[in-house]
Amino acid sequence: MRQYFNVIIKKDADGYLVASVPALKGCHTQAKSYDELIERIQEAIKLCLEIENE
């Protein structure tokens, strides 16, 4: 089953991209490149969903 979430992406003062998922408490990550950020936020979403289901 596929789920979709809104992801907010911002650039911080040090140049890092920061992604957060408002629908999942505490679900956020950061990276230097957009491609790396997308991989990391997908992983973070999976982990947050696993924790919620426990």
Phi, psi and omega in degrees: 000129181265137176238150179238140180227146172284136179238128177261127180241129178228160175254129181272179184297335180269001178093001177281147171271134182238126180245139176220153180243103183302329183286346182239109183303127177078010182267104179202162178199175178215159178197165177279326182246155180298315181300316178294322179298318180297316177299315183292320182289328176296318177295318180296321178298314179301315180295317179297320179293321177299316180295318179297327183278351180281000000 
